[in-house]
Amino acid sequence: MTRVLVPLPVVLPLLAAALNVLLVRRQSLQRVVSVLALGGVLATAVLLLREADRSGATVVQLGGWAAPAGISLVADRLSTLLLAVSSGVLLAVLLYAVGQGITDGRRTTPAVFHPCYLVLSAGIAMAFLTGDLFNLFVAFEVMLVASYVLITLDGNGPQVRAGMTYVVTSLVASVLFVTAVGLVYAATGTVNLADAAVRLQDVPEGVRLALGLTLLVVFGIKAAVFPLFSWLPDSYPTAPSPVTAVFAGLLTKVGVYAILRTQTLLFPGSPVLSRVLLVLAVLTMVVGILGALVQDDLKRLLSFTIVSHIGYMLLGLGLASTAGLAGAVLYTVHHIVVQTTLFLVAGLVERRSGTGSLRRSGGMQQVAPVLAVLYLLPALSLAGIPPLSGFVAKLPLLQAGLADGGALALTAVAAAVLTSLLTLYAVGLLWSEVFWGPVADVVPDADRTDSVVVGTARTPRLMLVAAAAAVVAGLAIPVLAGPLYALSERAAEDLVARDAYVSAVLGDGR
Amino acid sequence: MTTSERADPSRSVVLETAVRLVFHTVLVFGVYLLFAGHNQPGGGFVGGLVAGCAFVLRYAVTGREGIGRAVPVDPVLPLGAGLLLAGVTGAAAWLLDGQFLESGKVELDLPVLGVVKATSALPFDTGVFLVVVGLVLLVLRTLGAEAEQ
């Protein structure tokens, strides 16, 4: 039964995308199809997670071709956990986008949001599930092609300019990725991750290190790791807020997942890579948050906090201990939910006030107290205030760092604490500028031709409900902290003990 | 031929006649590649590209309107239908107790054609063919609109 379920998170959105292309003139049907498809993916992901946690990884060989030759889909604890969280987030953002009315297209362009959004979902699911390096590349491309459309949804000047940065960066990363896949194939004669993990043991240390670093650069660009992050705050903020929200929550995290998967499976126990990861973690955290402090735009400020908090996940990975990895997994879950929520709320604020500029807004908590609450909870959570999810996610990371005890690990822990404080300062700055102070006038919509309507002084109910659901999901993380951390720990143990993954994919013959 | 048509410098009689001659040949060659694809070079993607080339040639002569006359459907229709067909073919393997995308085959003894081997890769490839053709038509329609202005 579960074997049928494994490809579903990829197949369902693709079929729904095809249906939505045919239904391009029937927007109400498009909504039903999309919601049903993503709801189905969420249900599938939860079932797969339960199955993976109970009885280990489920492996499906696509087309019935056996492992090293064919493409394997692997549903283990890590991939299904992230898949479940992602599909929940995707569903909430879809409802928000429908509520915002950006899905209907304009009179001149067809309604492309739904098909592209579903293709993006299929790409994300494929990236999590695949057990094949080349298929991972395909998943990234599927994701990226859809995201190129979504980031330039309105095709106006600023979006095309930002889109260029995004497309060029992504293409460079893709070229590097194919090169890396080719190099891995040249060194090992396989692109199956499990098979490569076995064969890389016989590859000379220097070659292995070079491959590890190349893949780290590729996924580092996708995950916006220092110093390859500058494209992110430049390109994300110009897109409509649900698009930015889903990019912020998921696309960078897919990069982080790819780093987690490849580094633990293919290049375990390399002290050089660990040290590199720790240094990158420190720089990403500190440089990212310093960038956030000097922004005037709501979404730009939040974009810099994405960059900064990617550092925490690298910190967990760099520690190369089970506790560190468990912390990184839990942090990824927390960050997907919280960062997405913050962008959804930022969209609500812009909808009311008409501007994302901190200087031009103010007094939001007087006119919209609900929005103030919706902002404050994920914002404090991002900063790591107990008992919210950020605290629950940071604590194991810091403990793992202290347990490691090395000079670099301790520096990273200090940087993590400093970054938390600076994050609190950044979100506090946003709070005092946007929500406190005298009530600012509503700024009229600057561009009435685009699909995003702002400055209405009102909040549509569906947008509010979707954002509130995301906030509640964030609040559920600390409530479920015990089981979630235990699950992350089991996922981390799977990552460290690679044999289970390898034998599940290749069969017990090896 | 009226005076105004003869005076139009953008028309080329040689090109028009040549395209009229090769249009159907190229189209049929595209379909041939689709069917040849299983055991010989070809397949849905290449076949779709070749068939798409036929439409590009036609576009070069008649412009957007001529394409609209040649294919009187919205280009997103073949695109969506093709994606759906490919996906459903892949999922159909589940009904026959196989893995996703697993290929099945039947051998038929048809009256005129003799023994014909048909695999489930063919509907999948047809889906890909339709997606590529739909995409080419869509590109001609949208980018072509900008170019003609």
HADDOCK unambig.tbl for C-alpha pairs under 7 A between the chains (distance, minus, plus):
assign (segid A and resid 11 and name CA) (segid B and resid 87 and name CA) 6.97 0.50 0.50
assign (segid A and resid 15 and name CA) (segid B and resid 84 and name CA) 5.65 0.50 0.50
assign (segid A and resid 15 and name CA) (segid B and resid 87 and name CA) 6.02 0.50 0.50
assign (segid A and resid 18 and name CA) (segid B and resid 80 and name CA) 4.52 0.50 0.50
assign (segid A and resid 18 and name CA) (segid B and resid 81 and name CA) 6.76 0.50 0.50
assign (segid A and resid 18 and name CA) (segid B and resid 83 and name CA) 5.42 0.50 0.50
assign (segid A and resid 18 and name CA) (segid B and resid 84 and name CA) 5.24 0.50 0.50
assign (segid A and resid 19 and name CA) (segid B and resid 80 and name CA) 6.36 0.50 0.50
assign (segid A and resid 19 and name CA) (segid B and resid 84 and name CA) 6.85 0.50 0.50
assign (segid A and resid 21 and name CA) (segid B and resid 76 and name CA) 6.35 0.50 0.50
assign (segid A and resid 21 and name CA) (segid B and resid 80 and name CA) 5.07 0.50 0.50
assign (segid A and resid 22 and name CA) (segid B and resid 76 and name CA) 6.65 0.50 0.50
assign (segid A and resid 22 and name CA) (segid B and resid 77 and name CA) 5.70 0.50 0.50
assign (segid A and resid 22 and name CA) (segid B and resid 80 and name CA) 5.29 0.50 0.50
assign (segid A and resid 62 and name CA) (segid B and resid 99 and name CA) 6.13 0.50 0.50
assign (segid A and resid 62 and name CA) (segid B and resid 100 and name CA) 5.60 0.50 0.50
assign (segid A and resid 62 and name CA) (segid B and resid 101 and name CA) 6.13 0.50 0.50
assign (segid A and resid 62 and name CA) (segid B and resid 102 and name CA) 6.92 0.50 0.50
assign (segid A and resid 63 and name CA) (segid B and resid 99 and name CA) 5.50 0.50 0.50
assign (segid A and resid 63 and name CA) (segid B and resid 100 and name CA) 5.55 0.50 0.50
assign (segid A and resid 63 and name CA) (segid B and resid 101 and name CA) 4.42 0.50 0.50
assign (segid A and resid 63 and name CA) (segid B and resid 102 and name CA) 3.55 0.50 0.50
assign (segid A and resid 63 and name CA) (segid B and resid 103 and name CA) 6.61 0.50 0.50
assign (segid A and resid 64 and name CA) (segid B and resid 99 and name CA) 5.50 0.50 0.50
assign (segid A and resid 64 and name CA) (segid B and resid 102 and name CA) 5.60 0.50 0.50
